[in-house]
């Protein structure tokens, strides 16, 4: 679960044994990632719900995590999306990581991972590989000590990674406070990686880090190679445990008294090093746990889904029967619909149910993450307003929001949904009668949405779908947008000044088919929400049509042209996409890449 949320759907989440929120990587702490268009092969694009041949950007931050409380909300969201999965949070070893880990434990994560700077691939920036991050030993020691001192260690498991290679590394990690251990680089080497450090160039000579079919033929690795390596690691760890007198990992956790500085510290380069802080053992009461013994309480039994929705929707979940209901909602009700959606996906798979099989009308003020990860077949109508993260990860469902009947204010001039709506959404529909906050449709990759105004950073990092905005926008519109299309009604003539033009261009709305599609979305918005703004636009359609500004990424537009030419040649489906991808790659090579 990285910041880009690529391919994160209800189906993806319910099939997980563990869901890890990747706050950062040890090799590039605090930085996002970028996948060049030449590496976005059709099968990569299909998995990520994007367009082949179009580059992808992962934001540096998670846009739904700006505080420890936000992290707690995302942990809660994911636990609702899969009640059986463990929720893990990946942190980078750095000064102060123990304090962050304490917050992660209080936020009810099941696992915290401390990642060291030595790991990562050759795709990480050279400056980060050389200068950023700390060894896992330092971050792990601080984390374990902080958790023990605050009596939090017994309710969270601690994992570490970052170039662990041997059984000795495992034993040292356990003595410093870890009970789980991550291996990545070493197993990669066992299957053929020779560490050329060209992972980002798509030229890996051993076929490990590439999507090029010709290079992938050179891959000779087998799962048995990894199994054999890990067996030797475990055997060495077992031998060292026997020497130290331990029968289990749990007995070893935090036993820094069994570690001592090496005699090599007498070397002149190491002279003066003080390991007392790393080898410090907190002096706490005997009943304070030093390894994970208590499961986290996620409070799911108090959710609106468990107390009301699941029973109401059971006929639809079990046999696909139509369900209609009305319920009051308050802002303490968070992640409404997510548990129910996960049960729908478990039963009916990624295809979900027929549209509007489950139709629930809510009245009141919805809490955070309303309708998160909601699959196809579910329709939520909210008469009221919603908090932040509305429609997060929407994957086929339909959401309709409008003010209460009898409201006297102008809906199009008032905020009705909070910040970061439709973050990482992959498919579905959203109709919002009123204004949305900042970062509307950030990382949207397939939802059709209509809204009447948005704040700053609208359609940020968007890769698919259509967004119609019937009013003003804030600044920095379309930053990092590499796919999808936005249509903005710009009556004041000021909108182009708000657009971040680094990756997108603007043009008028002229194609007849496109005009018809935009009008249809606005008509649906008017019918479903009773929007006076939409009705006024439709009544003056001929006069306002020239005021619509189309925002489309340049790379995306070029790839669509390639696909259109492939279709004109009589090609269809995956074959057309592959031919278009190859044509686009040749064009990029001629102009020096994207």
N, C-alpha and C positions, 0 to 999 in steps of 0.2 A: 504494500500500500504506500507507493511513493507519491511525491507531490503532483505528478502528472495524472495520476488515477487512470492511466491507460488500461482499458479493458476491464475495469473493476465494475462488475455487475452483480446482481443478486446471485446468479448462477455461479459466478466465479467465487464468491464469498462462501456459499453454502458447501462448496466442495473442498474447503480448506480444513486442515487439522490445526493450523496455527496461522494467524493473520498478523503480519509484522508492519507496524507503522515506521517507515524508514525516515526518521528525522534528518539524518545525514549519513554520509559514508566516511569511514576513517581516512580514505585516500583523498577525499575532497570535501571536508567539512563545510557546511553552509552554502554549498554551490549546487546549482541545478545541473541538468544534463541536456545534451542536444544530439539528436540522431539525424545525420544528413539524409537528404532525400534519396540519394543513391543507395542507401542501406535499407530503406523502407520498401522491401519487396512486397508483392501482393499478399503473401501469407503473414507477413509482419503487420501490414496494415489491417488485415482482417481480424487478427488477434487484438489489435489496439483500437479497433473501431475508427480508423482514419483512412486516408487516401494514399494509395501506393505512389511512391515517387515524390511525396511531399515531406519535407523535413519536419521533425517534431521537437518541441522544446518542453522540458520539464522545468517548472518554476523553481527558483532557489528555495522559497519557503512553501510550506503547506498553507494555502490561503484560508483554511479553516482552523489554523492554530496560531494564535497571536498571544496566548497566555497558557498557563498550566491548566486553567479552567477549560479552555478550548480543547486542550489535549484530552482532558477527562471526558469531554463531550464526544470526541471522535472515538475514544476507547469504548464508550457506552454505545455509540452508533454501531460499531462493528460487533460488539457482543450481542446486540439485538439482531444484527444481520445473520449471525451464526452463533446460537447459544452454546453449541458444543465446542467451538474452537477456542484455543488459547489466544489471548491478545498480547502481542509483544511490542515493545518500543525500542528502536535502535538508536543509540546515542553514540557520540564520538568521545573518545578519551581526551579530556581537556581539563584545564583548571576549573574547578567548580562543578564538575559533572556529578559529584556526589549529591549536591543540593538538587540538581535537576532530577536525578534518580529518585530522591526522596519524594519529589513531586509526582513522579511517574507512579510510585508505589501508592501514594495517597489518591491518585487518579484511578486506582483499581486495575492497573495493568497486571497481567499474570506473569509476565517475563520482562526484564530489562536487559538489553544487550549493550555491552560496552565494546566499541569497535576501535581497534588501534590503527595508527597511521601506516603501518607497514603493508596492509592489504591493498586490495583494489587492482584495477586493470591498467593496461597501458593507455586506456582512453581518458584517464584523469589528466587534467592540466599539469604540465611539468612543474609549474610553480607550487601547486598543491602537493604533488608527490615529494618535492624537495623540502618544502618549508612549513607545511600545515600539519596539524594533528600531533598527538603524543603517543608513546608506547602504551599498549593495553595494560601493562603492569601498573602504571601510575593511575590510570583512570579506574581500574578495577579495585585497587587497594582503597582509593578514596571513596568509591561507591559503597563497598562493603562496610567500611568503618562508619560512614554516615548513616547507613541504613540500620546498623546495629545500635549506634548511639541514640537513634530516634525510635527504637523498638519497631522498625518496619521490616527488618530483614526476614522475619518469619512468615510474611505474607506475600513475598514475591521471589521468583526464581531469578538468579543472576547468570547471564551468559557472557562469554567474551570471545572475540575473534580478532584477527589481524596478524596473519602469518604464523599461526600455530602449525607445527610440522611434526612434532615428536610426542611420545608418551611423557617425556620429561616436561615439555611445555604444558601438557594437560595437568600434571601433578602440581607444578608451580602455580598455575591458574587456580586450581582448587584450594591450595594453601593460602592464596591471596583473597579468596572469597567467592569463586565461581563454582557453580554446580553443573553448568552446561557449556559446551565448547564448540565453536564453529570453525570448520575447515573449508577453504575454498581454493586458494592458490595451489597448495600441495596436491589435492585431488586432480586439479586441472593438469598439473604436470604429469601425473600418472596416466592420463588419457592422451598425452601427446603434446601439450603446450610447451613451447621452448622459449617463452617470454621474449618474443620479438618486440613487444611494446608498440604494436601497430594495430591494436584492436579497433581504433577509430577509423582506420583507413580502408577496411573491408579487404585487406590483402593478406590475411593470416595464412602463412604457408603450410600450416598443419591442419587447416580446416576447422579450427576450434571456434574462433571469434570472427565468423564471416557468414554472410548469407549467399555468397557467390557459389552456385552449384558446382562449378568446375573446381573450386578450392575445397569445397566440402567433401568431394570425392577422395581427397587425400587424408581424411580423418581415419585413424586406425584404432582409436580408443574403444575400450569395452567396459561395461559396468564392473566386470570381475576385477579389473585393474584397481578400481577404487576400493572395492570390497577387500582386496588383498592388502592394500596399503593401510586401511583403517584397522584391519585385524592386527597388523604389526604394531600400530600405534597403541591399541588397547592392550596388547601383550606387554609392551614396554611399561605402560602405566601400571599394569597389574603387578609387575615385578618390583617397581619402585614403591608401590603401596605396601607390598609385603615387607620390603626392607624397613619401611617407616612404621610398620605395625598397624596399618589401617585395613579394615575389612570392607569399607564402603566409601563412596565419594562423600556422602553426607558427613561422615566422621571427620573428613579432612578439611571441610570448608572453613576457611578463616583461621586455620591453625598455623599462623605465621611464626609461632614459636619453634616450628620444625624447619624453618628457613634460617640461613645465616649468610652474611655477605661473603662472597668468594675471596679466597686468599689473593686473587689477582688484583684486588683493590689496592694492594701495596704498590702496584705499578704507578709510575709517576703521573700518567695521564688521569688516573682515577683517584689519586691521593687527595684527601679532603672531602670526599663524598660522604654524605650523611644519610643513611638508609633508615633512620629511626622512625620517620613519619610513615614510610611505606610498610615497615614491619611493626607498626604500632597495633596493639591489641586492646580494643576498648574495654575499660573496666566497668562492667555493667552487672546487674543482678543475674543470678544463675537462671532465672526463668525467662530471660530475654533470649529469643531464638537466634541462632547463628546461621540457619539455613531455612529454606521454605518448608513450612509445616502447616500453614493455614490457608485454605482457598479464599480468594477474594470474593467479597459480596458485591455483586453487580446490581442488585436491587431490581432485577427484571420482574419479579412477582408483583411489583407495584405499578408496572406500566399499564397504560390504557389498553394496549393490545392484549395483555394477559387477562386483565380484569373484565374487559368488555368485548373487544373486537374479535378475538379468536372464536369465541362462542357464536357470535353473530355470523361470522364468515365461514363457519365449519361446513355448511352444505355446499358452498362453492369450492372449498378446498378439497373436500372428500369426493364429490361427484360432479362438480362443475355447474351446480345449480345457480340461478340468478339470485343475488342478494341485494336488498335495498334497505337502508336504515338511516336514521338521523341521531346524532349524538352531540351533546355539549362538549366543549373543549376549553382548557385553560392553559396558560403559558407554562405551568409546571408539567404538563404532559409533553415529554420530549420523544422524538423519534417515532411518532405515531405512524403506524402502518408498516413498519419495517419487519417486526416479528411475523406479522400476518403475511407480508410479502414473501418472507423466507419460507414459510410453510407452503405457500402457493408454488414457489419454485421447486421445492423438494418434491412435491407431488406431480407437477406438470412440466417441469424442466424449464429450459431457457425460453421456450416459445410462449410460456404463460398460458393464460386463458383468453377466450374471445373478448374483444373490447367491451368494457362496461359490464362484465359479469358481476363484479363487486362494485357497487356504487354507494358510497357513504357521504352523507352531507353533515358537515360539522358547523356549529355556530359558537363563536367566541374567539379567543386569542390563542393561537397555536404556539407551542414552545419551539425550541430549536430543532432543526433537522426534520421538520414535518415532511412525511412521505419519502424519506431517504431510501434509496435503493428499491423503489417500488416497481414491480414487474408489470408486464402487459396483462390486461384483464381487470386492473384495479383503477377506479376513478374516484378521486377525492374532491369534493366541492367544499370550500371553506367560506362561510359567510362571516367575515371578520377580518383578522389580519394574522400575519405569521412572523416569527422571529428569524434570526439568521439561519443560513444553511438550508433554506427551503428547497426541497426537491433535490438534495444532494444525491448524486449517483443514480438519478432516475433512469430506469432501464425498461421502458415500455409503457409505464402507467400514464395516466392523465390527471393533471391537477388544475383546478379552476378556483380562483380567488376573487372575491368581490366584497365591497363594504356591506354592512348590514342594511337590510331594507329600511327605507325611511331616513337614511343618512342625509344630512343637509350640506355637507361639504362637497367640493368638486374632487372626485376621486383621482383625476389625472394630475392633481396638484398636491397630493398627499401620499406619503410612503405607506405601502400596505404590506410589503415583504421586506425583510432585512437584508443585510449584506451577504455576498457570496451565495446567491441563489443559483441552483442548477450546477453546482460545482461537480465536474467529472461526469455529468449526465451523458448517457450513451444513446438513448432513444426514448420516444414518448412525446407528449404534448403538455404545454403549460400556457394557461391564459390568465393574465394578471390585470385586473381592472384597477389601475393605480400605478404609483411609482415604485420602483425597486431601488434598493440601496446600492452600495458600491460593489464592483466586480460581479455584475450580473452575467450569468452564463460563462463564468471563467472555466476554461477547459471543457466547454460543451463540445461533444463530438457526435451529436445526432438528434438532439431534441428540437422540435419546432415550437417556438415560443412567441407569444405576443404580449407586450407590456407597453405602458403608456408614457413612461419616462424612466431613465436610469441615472445613477450617480457616476462617479469617476471609474475609469478602467473597465468599461463595459466590453464584453466579448473578449476578454484577455485570454491569450493562449488557446483560443477556440480552434477546433480542427474539423468540425462538421456541424450539420444541422442548419436551420434557418431561424433567424431572430428578426422580428418586426417590432420596431419601436415607434410609437405614434406620438412622439414628443421629444423634448430636449434630452441631451445626454451630458454627462460630465466630461472632464478632460481625459486625455490619454486613451481614447477609444481604440480598440483593436490592437493593443500592444501584444506582440508575440503571436498574433493570430495567423495560423498557417492553413486553415481550411474553413469550410462553411461560408455562409453568406449572411450579411446583416442588411436590413432595409430600414432606413431612418427617415421619418417624416420631418423635414427641416423647414418649417414655415418661416422661421426668423432668418434663414440664410447664413447661420453662424456655425453649423455643424462641422464643415470641413476643417475648421480651425481646431477642433477637438480631436482630430484623428491622428494617431501615431502612424506615420506613413512608412516606417522602416520596412514593413513586410506587406502592406496592403495598399490598394489603390481605390479610388472612388470614381463612380460613373453614374450616369442617369439610368433610370429604369425604362428600357425601350423594347426588350423582347416580349412579344405578345404572350407566349406561354408563361413567362416569368411574371408578367403583370397579372395574368389570370390567377396564378398560384398565390401571389401576395394578397390579392383581393379576397380569395377564398379563405385565407387565414384570418383576415380581418372580419369577414362575415361570420366565421365560426366564433371568433372572440366576442362579437356583438351578441350573437345568439346565446352563448353560454354564460356570459357575465352581465348582460344587459348594459353594456358600456355605452354611455352617451357620446363619449369621444369617438369610438369606433363608428357609431351611427352617423355622426356629423361628417366624418371622413368619407364614408360611403355615399352620403347625400351630395357631397361636393367632389366626387371622385375625379371628374375631368379637370377641375380646377386645381386639385391638390396633387394629382399624379406627377406633374413635373417637379414637385417639391421633394419627392422621394429620392434619397441618395443611396445607391447600392455600394456596399463595402465588401470587397472580395480580395483575398490574398493573391499576389501575383503568381507564386509557384503553383497554387491550387488551380488557378485559372488556366495556366499552361498545361497542367496535367489533364484537366477536363477537356481541353482541346485535343490532346493526344488520344484520349478515350473516344471522343466523338469521331475522329478520323478512323480509328480502328473499327468502330461500328459501321462507318460508311464502306469499309472494305468487306463487310458481311460477317465480321467476327462478333461473337457474343460471350457473355459470362467471363470466366476466369481467363480464357484465351485472349479476349480483347484487352483485359486489364494488363496481362503480361506483355503483350505487344506494345501497348501504350507506355508501360513502364520502361521498356527497353529503348523506345524512341526518345522518351524524356531523358533517360540516362545519357544517350548519345548527344542530345542537345546541350545538357549540362557540361559534358566533357569538352564540347567545342568552345563554350564560353568560360570555362575554368571553374565549374562547380557552382553550388548555390550557398 
